[in-house]
Structures are given as structure tokens and as C-alpha cells.
Amino acid sequence: MTAPRRAAVLGSPIAHSLSPVLHRTAYAELGLADWSYDRFDVDETALPGFLADLGPDWAGLSLTMPLKRAVIPLLDEISETAASVEAVNTVVFTQDGRRAGDNTDIPGMVAALRERGIEEVDSAAILGAGATASSALAALARICTGEVVVYVRSEARAAEMRQWGERLDLEVRTEDWADAAEALHRPLVIATTPAGATDALSGRVPERPATLFDVLYDPWPTELAARWSAYGGAVVSGLDLLVHQAVLQVEQMTGRTPAPLDAMRKAGERALAAR
């Protein structure tokens, strides 16, 4: 009989998170009956105390906003991937008691694209310049051989995106959001904006669009994704990203591979349909 192990997702707000559904499904499929996965509403102020109170039964944590950067000073080590964008979404507690941080959003994006046959592109566009956009740039650094154009609303955000491009050794050009319809002609478009932000672009989708990666999953589909799909373009959803990054988290926290991708995706789809 193995000792019970615990994991959870932290963030604020957190009630909407699908992570418990995905991770619990994985545990059931892997036969890990003594593992549990919960959610806790934790902000930056409460995070140090929460971590300090965790016992030896804890295996790992998933982190969402606003904790991905705030957790870094509280860790013993972070991976190169997490350091590349200064964001940690995964903490694993090692057998010797260390707190190790990683970022599974970036390889999760790459895996979601590869699942749709996107191994390499010669250019790409990103809509938006928030935290997810920096992860998108890091993912594109692995698969894009040419220019990435980022469409932003402020010069301050534009400067940030250009700086990320330099750090990631990626050719990044920024353009004003008013010209965002031009992005839709690129071989890969990654939309990282909040719900509703790209609705006005749905009427500008070209007749033969290539691939859209829209990181939203609720509500789904977005107006842009629906029009894109209606025109025959390939669409990768935020649920695809969520599942692929969760697969990597489950494998790191449990040490069991492969995590059950298909079962986790179906569980996520059912949970969203029930909302």
C-alpha cells in the first residue's frame, strides 16, 4: 500500500479551472487511487504561507494567474524553459524536498500544434501581448524559421514583445492592433487575447485560411474560430493546449508515462459541455 499523494491547482480566481477534471481523470486511468487533486484560491500574498504549510504528502502544484511569476523566488530551481519566459506553471516537490519549477505551457503549445501536423512554419502572427503571448513566442522559437508579427494595443507592450524576441533569438516585429486583420493571412495565427477581443476580426477571415491557435476554451468556439473553421481552416483550441500541458504535468508529478491524453481531453470536453 503506497502513501496517499496530493496535488492541486492554485490561482485567483480558480473556480473555473478544468485542471481538477483533467488530473483526476489521469489518476483514475493510471490506477492511482491514492492520489488526489484539488483547487485552492491563492493570490500572491498568500502563496508563501501556502507553500510553507505543505507536508511531505504533496507531489506537485499547477499554477495559473497571478502566480506564475510570483512563485519563482520561492523555488529552489527552475527549468530553462520556465526561465526563458520568467513564468512557472508547474511545481514538483522532489524526493529530497526541493521545489522544482517548470513551464509546460510552452511544450504543450508545441505538442498541440504537432498533433495537427504543424511541425514547422516559415512565419507566424500573434494577436495580443499578455503573459500567454510570451509563452507563444517561446513555442514559436522552436518551430518558426522566419518572422513573427505581434499585434498589440500599446507601444509599451510592443517593446516587451520585441525584448522577448531578442531573448528567445526570434525575429519579432510589432504592429498596431488596428491592422490585426493582416495577421489572418499568415500560415499560423496564435490568438492570446481575452474573450471577445477578436470577434471583430471574424469578418476578415480569408477564403482559404491556414491554421488558427486560439488559446481560449470557454466560451468556445470564439467567433473567430467558428468563422475560421467554416472556411476550412485548421483550428487548435485552448482545450488542446490545456490538455497537452496537463499531460506533461501529470507525467512530472507522478513519474508515470504516458499520461492518458485522449481520456483527459474527453473529460475536459464533457466538463465544458456541462457548463
N, C-alpha and C positions, 0 to 999 in steps of 0.2 A: 504494500500500500504506500503510494507516494504522498508526500505532504501537499496539502492544497496550495495552489499558487494564485496570485491576484494580479490583475492588470486593470487599467481604466483609461478613459479619455478625459482630459482636463481642458477647460476653456471657459469663456464667459462672453455671451450666453452659450449654453451647451445642450439645452433640452432638445434641440433639433437634430443632434448628431446621430448619424446612422452607424457610427463605429461599433456600439454595443451589438447591434444586429449582425454585423459582418464578423466580428471577432468571436462572438458566441457560436455562430454557425460553424466557424472554422474549428473551434474546440470540439463541438459535437461530432463533426466529420472525422476529426483526428483521434477521437476516443479519449479526449482529455476531460473526463467527467469531474475531476477535482480542480479544474481551473474556472475562475470567474472573471468577468469583465464588466465594469461599472462606468458611470459617468459622474463627474463632480464639477460643479460650478466654482471655478477658481480663477481669480484675477491675479495681476502681477504682484499686488501687495500681499496676498495670501499664499503665494506659491512657495516661498522659502519655508514657512511653517509647515505647509502640507508635506513637502519633501522630507523635512526633518522628522516627521511623525511616522513615516512609513517603516514597517517592520521587515524582517527577513523573508516573509512570505511573498513579498512583491517581486514580480518578474519584470514589469515594464510599464511605460506610460505612452499614450498617444497625446500629442499636444496640438491644439488649434489656437486661433486668435483669442487673446492677445499675448500668448505665452511663448511663441516660437523664438523670439529673440531674448525675452526676459529670462529664460531658463539657462542661457549659455553660461553666465558667471557662476551658476550653482552646480555645474557639472565638472567631472574630473577630466574628461576628454571629449572631443567631438571629431567626427569624421571629416575628411577633406571635402566631401560633398556638402555637408552642413556648413562648413567654414566658407565654402565658395559663395554662399548667399547669406551668410550670417543668420541662418534660420534652422532650428531643430524642431522636428515634429515627432521624433521617436526617442525615448529614453529607455535603455536597457540596464538593469541592475545586474552586474556581473557576479560570479560566484565569490570573488574576493572583495565584494562590497563597493565596487566603483560604480559611478554613474556615467554611462557612455551615451553620448548624443549622436543622432544621425538624422538625415533628411531623406525620407522615402518618397516625397512628392516628386523629386527630380527623376529618379529612375522609374517611378510609377508613370510619369508622363511619357517617358521614352517607351516603356513596355506597352502602354495603351496604344500608342501610335504604331508600334511594330505589330501589334495584334491585327491592325487594319492594313498591314502591308507597307507602312511608311517607314522605310529603313533610312532614307537619306533624301534631303531636298536641297535644291540649289539656292532657294531664298524663302523667306517667311515673313509674316507680319504678326504683330501682337497688338491687340486692342486693349488699352489700359496700361497703367504703370504702378499698380499697387504691389503688395507683397507677393501675390501669385505670379505677377509678371516677371519678377526677378527669378523665380523658380523656372518659369517658362524659358527665359533666356538661358539658364543653365542647362536645361534639357536640349535646347536648340544648339548649344555649343557642342553637343555630342552627335548631332545628326544633320546640321545645316552647313553646307560648304560655302555659302555666299552671304549676302547681305540680309540682315533682319531690320525691318522698319517697324518702329513702335509709334503708335498714335496716342497722343497724350493731350491733356487739357491745360497743362501749365508748364512753363519753362523750367521751374524747379524740378518737377517730375522728369522732364526730358533730360535734364542734366544728370539726374540719378541714373536713368536708364543707360545713358552713354557711359557713365562711370562703371556700371555693372558690365557693360560690353567690354570695356578695357580690361577689367579684372578677369573676365572669362575668355579673353582673347577671341572675341566675337565681333564681327563688323556690324555695328549698330548705328542706324540713322533714325532720327526722330522727326515726326511730322505732327502738325496740328490736328486735333480731333475733328475739326471741320472738314478735313479731307479724308476721313476714315473710310469712305466708300472705295477709295483706291486700293485699300488693303484686300478687298474681296477678290481681286484678280490674281493674287499670289497663290503658289502651289500649296501653301499651308497657312491657315489663319488661326491664331490662338486668341480666343476672346476671354479676357480675365476680368471683365467688368461686372458690377452688381446687376441684379435683376432689373430689366427694363432699359438698361443703358444702350443696348444695341438694337432695340426694336425699330428705331427709325432707319436702320440700315437694311432691314429685311426687303424693302422695295428696290434695293440697288444690287441685289444678288445677280451675278452674270448668268447667262443662259447655260453655261457649262462650268459650274464651279468645281474646284478641286477638293480639298479637304478642310473642314472646319473642326477645330477642337474647342468646344465651348465648356468651360470649367464649371458651369452651373449644373445642378441636378434637381433643384426644387425651387420654382416650378419648372417642369420640363414637358415638352420641348419649349425653348425660348422661341420667340417669333423668328429670329434669325435662323436658328437651327431647323425650324419647320420649313421655312422657305428654301433653305439650302438643300434639305433632303428632297423636297418636292421637285427641285430642278435636277435631281440625280447626283448631287454631290455627296461625298462621304462625310459622315458626322461622327465625331468621337465626343462622348458626353462626360460631364463631371462625375457621373456614377462610375464610368470606366476608370477615371483617374482615382476615385476614392477606393475602388476595389483593388486596383493594382498596387496602390501604396499600402493598403491594409494587408495584402498578401505578404508583402515584404516585412511589415511589422510583426505579423504572426510568426513568420519564419525566424526572425531575430529573437523574439521574446521566448518562443517555445523550443527553438532548436530543431523543429520538425519541418522537413521539406518533402515534397512541395505542399504549400498550403492549398486548400481546395477552391481555386479561383471560380469555377463555374457555380458551385453551391453558394459561395459568398455573393456572387453577382445576382443570382436568382433571389436570394434572401433580401438583398437590397431593393430589387425591383418590386418584390411583394410589399415591403415596408413602405415604399414610396406610393404604390398604388392604393394603399390603405389610408393614406393621409387625406 
